[in-house]
Amino acid sequence: MIETLEFENPHFLQSLFANDPALLKLLEKRFAVRVTTRDGWVRFEGEDAGVDQARDVFSQLEAARRKGAEITEHSFRFAIDAASNGDGEANAAEFADFRLLGSPTKPAVTPRTKGQLDYVKAMDESEVVFGLGPAGTGKTYLAMARALAALLNKEVNRLVLTRPAVEAGEALGFLPGDLKEKIFPYLRPLYDALYDMIDPDKVERLIERGQIEVAPLAYMRGRTLARAYVILDEAQNTTREQMFMFLTRIGEGSRAIITGDPSQVDLRPNIQSGLHEAQAALRDTDGVRFVHFQKSDVVRHRVVQNIIEAYHRHRGE
């Protein structure tokens, strides 16, 4: 079977495979087809089933591109997986429906894998969402993008970002500076993400007005957070008491996102992680959703996926 798809110009066609011919080789290998492209057309040759799947991939990508989505390696691979699995609900065009933030100077934030897409959907559907998985899956970054979008769209009045100040191999007391200077390194990744999403001057104005607050988890005690988007990062390093305290701070009109990697606990061996208890206690609770990321959701350098997989094999996980 031979089928040819034609597009208005070569530039648009090349954007459908991220201007990376290696992705076409991936398509050939997955569906056992031969792919030829020149000018504004692409041709598939092979068995009927393989050609149909290859055409479905490009149909998904075309729909996403015409909606304004940028096709990346991750979205191309997602389209291949969706076509390969015959998953009618999973479609690359969905990525274009979840564009967060964006400005003339800052690109929009979009989910890049099926796991990230499920995560963004969960944040719109549930009051409390746990994003759990390995480093590099975008757990915190996407949560902050969704929360910032809610703040700027006046869905909430403020954004509260917090994480436990737990040492990973060094003691706070031995670090230089006063308490604020000791704590700042733990909060720095949250500030970095803010500055990456919106202009630094705007970040500073929102912080000065109290609409964005970045603080250690200990500062949450005794408060009730109403009409706020609250994000708890590195939740695997909370104690049972801290996690319960955090979850009971949520007030009317608020949403909470809890992110963490259960395999990266830095607590002392005799202290149980509050994240582990929350997973067991809240699994079937209305309004609470757990999203588990896999190594295939890692969107950092591809070697990060390889490192994670190698460690899992080494540890027998």
SULVEN-V447393 format. One record per residue. N is the residue number from 1. SS is DSSP state (helix for helix, strand for strand, loop for the rest). PSI is psi in whole degrees, 0 to 359 (NA if undefined). D_LAST is the distance of its C-alpha to the last C-alpha in Angstrom with 1 decimal. Layout:
# SULVEN-V447393
n/ss/psi/d_last
N/SS/PSI/D_LAST
N/SS/PSI/D_LAST
This chain:
# SULVEN-V447393
n/ss/psi/d_last
1/loop/139/43.8
2/strand/133/44.5
3/strand/137/44.2
4/strand/132/45.1
5/strand/135/44.3
6/strand/141/46.8
7/loop/168/46.4
8/loop/332/49.0
9/loop/161/48.2
10/helix/325/45.8
11/helix/315/44.4
12/helix/316/43.1
13/helix/313/41.7
14/helix/330/39.8
15/helix/338/38.4
16/loop/339/36.7
17/loop/33/34.4
18/loop/29/34.2
19/loop/30/36.8
20/loop/99/34.1
21/helix/337/35.1
22/helix/331/31.6
23/helix/329/30.5
24/helix/326/33.3
25/helix/322/31.9
26/helix/318/28.6
27/helix/317/30.6
28/helix/315/32.5
29/helix/319/29.4
30/helix/320/27.8
31/helix/7/31.0
32/loop/49/32.9
33/strand/163/35.8
34/strand/130/38.0
35/strand/126/38.4
36/strand/133/41.7
37/strand/141/42.7
38/strand/142/45.9
39/loop/239/47.9
40/loop/23/46.9
41/strand/157/45.6
42/strand/137/42.5
43/strand/137/42.7
44/strand/133/40.2
45/strand/132/41.1
46/strand/197/39.3
47/loop/155/38.8
48/helix/313/39.6
49/helix/316/36.2
50/helix/319/34.7
51/helix/319/37.7
52/helix/318/37.4
53/helix/318/33.7
54/helix/318/34.6
55/helix/322/37.6
56/helix/320/35.4
57/helix/310/33.2
58/helix/330/36.3
59/helix/317/37.8
60/helix/312/34.9
61/helix/323/35.0
62/helix/316/38.8
63/helix/319/38.7
64/helix/316/36.2
65/helix/320/38.3
66/helix/343/41.6
67/loop/354/40.2
68/loop/1/39.7
69/loop/147/36.0
70/loop/125/35.0
71/loop/125/33.1
72/loop/175/30.2
73/helix/320/27.7
74/helix/316/25.2
75/helix/327/27.8
76/helix/314/28.9
77/helix/323/25.4
78/helix/317/25.2
79/helix/321/28.6
80/helix/314/27.5
81/helix/318/24.6
82/helix/317/26.9
83/helix/323/29.6
84/helix/323/27.3
85/helix/355/26.0
86/loop/34/29.5
87/loop/101/28.4
88/loop/334/31.7
89/loop/332/30.5
90/loop/118/28.4
91/loop/135/30.9
92/helix/333/30.9
93/helix/338/34.2
94/helix/329/32.4
95/helix/326/31.2
96/helix/341/34.9
97/helix/352/35.4
98/loop/64/33.1
99/strand/118/34.7
100/strand/139/34.6
101/loop/220/37.1
102/loop/139/38.6
103/loop/175/42.0
104/loop/336/44.2
105/loop/347/42.4
106/loop/129/38.8
107/loop/154/36.9
108/loop/151/35.6
109/strand/127/31.9
110/strand/149/30.4
111/loop/147/27.0
112/loop/354/25.7
113/loop/167/22.9
114/helix/319/22.7
115/helix/318/20.2
116/helix/323/22.7
117/helix/316/25.6
118/helix/323/24.2
119/helix/312/23.7
120/helix/319/27.3
121/helix/317/28.6
122/helix/322/26.9
123/helix/332/28.6
124/helix/340/31.9
125/helix/338/31.4
126/loop/150/30.0
127/loop/327/31.2
128/strand/124/27.8
129/strand/130/24.7
130/strand/121/21.3
131/strand/109/19.5
132/strand/135/15.8
133/loop/182/13.4
134/loop/169/12.9
135/loop/147/16.0
136/loop/7/18.6
137/loop/359/18.4
138/loop/18/21.9
139/helix/305/21.1
140/helix/319/23.8
141/helix/313/26.1
142/helix/322/26.6
143/helix/317/27.1
144/helix/322/29.7
145/helix/316/31.4
146/helix/320/31.7
147/helix/318/33.0
148/helix/319/35.4
149/helix/319/36.7
150/helix/321/37.4
151/helix/312/39.2
152/helix/334/41.3
153/loop/5/42.1
154/loop/27/43.2
155/loop/331/40.8
156/loop/167/40.1
157/loop/338/42.1
158/strand/164/39.5
159/strand/125/36.0
160/strand/121/34.2
161/strand/129/31.2
162/strand/156/29.5
163/strand/152/26.6
164/loop/141/26.1
165/loop/77/27.5
166/loop/133/24.8
167/loop/140/24.8
168/loop/73/21.9
169/loop/359/23.4
170/loop/152/27.0
171/loop/138/29.5
172/helix/321/31.5
173/helix/337/34.6
174/helix/355/34.7
175/loop/148/34.5
176/loop/159/38.0
177/loop/176/40.0
178/loop/185/40.7
179/helix/316/38.2
180/helix/318/38.2
181/helix/329/37.5
182/helix/323/34.7
183/helix/330/33.0
184/helix/318/33.6
185/helix/329/30.8
186/helix/333/28.2
187/helix/350/30.1
188/helix/319/30.8
189/helix/328/28.0
190/helix/318/29.5
191/helix/317/33.0
192/helix/317/31.8
193/helix/320/30.5
194/helix/311/33.8
195/helix/335/35.9
196/helix/334/34.0
197/helix/321/34.8
198/loop/163/38.4
199/loop/137/41.2
200/helix/321/41.1
201/helix/322/44.6
202/helix/322/43.6
203/helix/313/40.5
204/helix/321/42.9
205/helix/318/45.4
206/helix/323/42.9
207/helix/316/41.6
208/helix/324/45.3
209/loop/358/46.1
210/loop/11/43.2
211/loop/339/41.6
212/strand/128/38.5
213/strand/128/37.2
214/strand/118/34.4
215/strand/155/33.8
216/strand/156/31.5
217/helix/326/30.1
218/helix/334/32.6
219/helix/354/35.4
220/helix/344/34.5
221/loop/136/35.6
222/loop/1/38.8
223/loop/157/38.9
224/loop/122/39.0
225/strand/101/37.9
226/loop/148/40.0
227/loop/51/40.0
228/strand/153/37.2
229/strand/118/33.9
230/strand/127/31.6
231/strand/124/28.3
232/strand/114/25.9
233/strand/156/23.6
234/loop/44/20.7
235/helix/342/20.7
236/helix/342/17.6
237/helix/14/20.2
238/loop/150/22.7
239/strand/171/23.6
240/helix/318/24.2
241/helix/319/27.9
242/helix/317/27.5
243/helix/315/25.6
244/helix/318/28.2
245/helix/315/30.9
246/helix/311/29.7
247/helix/333/29.4
248/loop/8/32.8
249/loop/347/34.5
250/strand/124/34.4
251/loop/188/38.0
252/loop/133/40.0
253/loop/15/39.3
254/loop/159/36.1
255/strand/148/32.5
256/strand/136/29.4
257/strand/127/26.2
258/strand/122/23.3
259/strand/148/20.6
260/strand/165/17.5
261/loop/103/13.9
262/loop/342/12.3
263/loop/359/9.9
264/loop/46/13.2
265/loop/128/15.3
266/loop/8/18.3
267/loop/159/20.0
268/loop/151/21.1
269/loop/331/19.0
270/loop/5/21.6
271/loop/124/21.7
272/loop/139/19.6
273/strand/133/18.7
274/helix/333/21.1
275/helix/319/18.7
276/helix/318/16.5
277/helix/320/19.9
278/helix/320/21.2
279/helix/319/18.4
280/helix/321/19.3
281/helix/329/23.0
282/loop/9/23.8
283/loop/321/21.7
284/loop/28/25.1
285/loop/131/27.5
286/loop/138/30.1
287/loop/356/30.2
288/strand/133/26.5
289/strand/137/24.0
290/strand/127/20.2
291/strand/121/19.1
292/strand/119/15.4
293/loop/148/15.1
294/loop/173/12.9
295/helix/336/12.7
296/helix/347/15.9
297/helix/356/17.6
298/loop/124/17.5
299/loop/11/21.3
300/loop/194/21.6
301/loop/142/22.2
302/helix/333/20.3
303/helix/335/18.9
304/helix/318/16.9
305/helix/317/14.9
306/helix/321/14.5
307/helix/314/13.5
308/helix/315/10.7
309/helix/320/9.4
310/helix/318/10.2
311/helix/320/8.4
312/helix/319/4.9
313/helix/316/6.3
314/helix/321/7.8
315/helix/357/5.5
316/loop/29/3.8
317/loop/NA/0.0
